[in-house]
Structures are given as structure tokens and as C-alpha cells.
Amino acid sequence: MPSAMKVILLERIDSLGKMGEVVKVRPGYARNYLLPQKKALRATKDNVAYFESQRAALEKLSNEKKKEAEKVAKKLEGLKVAVIRLAAESGQLFGSVSSRDVAQAISEESGVAVERNQVFISQALKTIGLFPVSVSLHPEVRVSVTVNIARSEEEAKVQAKTGKALVVETGASARESAEEDVKSTFLDKEAAESEKKRTAEKDEETADEAEKSAKKSRARADRKAAKKAEESADEVSSEE
């Protein structure tokens, strides 16, 4: 196993340290990334001395780049970029979306040049939907951008508006949805039955009231008839 290499950082790197620190890294990481990207120097005696003589200038330059990055961050903050891909009805992509794809989409949408090594994806982008990604504009400035993966521009617009992926539900999600539909249907049926019962009870009450009213009317008519008959009988009796 190759021994670690000592380097002096020329800028802040979250996983390693801040500018000016001497750290140990894997030789491949140093040779393939840190050194060619001018993010670090081999920590030789001469290079350490050179860094110390240039520290003030390097810190000034870094601060200037940070201010520029903060301006760009305001432009990118909240940005949504559409990436159109072929996918199944379930939303599974026939492939995946890479950091290069995202960088290109951001550059085209915003006019800001973004490289793939500036894009940090926390999960594999293999389905349609909306996903937040982090864009590093400076070692101390990062901004969140939403990647809207869809099968068409029209679908991307709908997803951007609703905030949800347009997919056909399968498995547990489909079962849960079906259960909700059954539950809703049952509740609607139960509510209809209750309403029907209330209507029947009300009709029965109305019928009872009508019958009572009819009985009262018949009783009054009977009393009138009886009184009239009694008066007639008295008149006949008087004439005799």
C-alpha cells in the first residue's frame, strides 16, 4: 500500500482542512486532483516557504473569489433545471443522470459556467422527480439547485408546479391508495345509509303528525255533528 503524501492546502477543503494546513492524503488523490487543480502543493520545505511568502496574496485572492461566488449564489439560489430522459411508467429511468448532466443543465439555464466537479449529488438520480443537489461555487460558498427529471418538457412543468413526480403507483403505494379508495367508498356508503335512515324517520314523523291532525279534525267534526243533532232533538221536543 503506497504511503500517504503530505500536501499544503492552497484553499479550504471541507474533508481535509483550511488554507495553509499541511495534511496527509492518498498519493493518487493528490496527483489526480489536488495538485493539477492547484488546490494544494507538495509539502516540501521550499513549497512551505513559498506559501508563507504568498499567504497574504492568496488569502486576498480567495476573499475576492468568495465575494464573486456569493453574487453568483444569489442568482442560482432556488433554481430549478429540467433534465429530460426516457423512463418507464413507474418512473424508473433507462439509465441515470450524472453530475455532468446536471452541470450542463445549470449552465444552460442560468448562463453561469458550472463544471461537473462543482456538483455534489447525495443520491443516485435514477427516477423521475425533483431532487436537490449542492453546487460548490467556492470552498466556502455552496448553493442548492433542484433537478427536475421528467420524460417531457410538459411533464417537467407539471412536476415543477405540483412538486411531485408523475409516476404510476406500484406495490405498497398502490395498495395504500386502493385502501384509501375503499375506505372512502365505505364512508360515502355509510353516510348515504345514515341520510336515508334520517329521511325515513322524518317521513314517519310527518305521517304520525298528519294522522294525529286527522284524528283531531274527525273528533271536532264528530263533536259538532253530535251537538247539532242534540240541538235538533231539543227543537223537536219544544214544538211538541
PyMOL commands that set and color helices and strands:
alter all, ss='L'
color gray80, all
select helices_A, chain A and resi 27-34+45-76+99-110+116-118+153-162+171-239
alter helices_A, ss='H'
color red, helices_A
select strands_A, chain A and resi 5-9+22-25+40-42+80-84+92-97+119-120+125-127+129-138+141-150
alter strands_A, ss='S'
color yellow, strands_A
deselect
rebuild
show_as cartoon
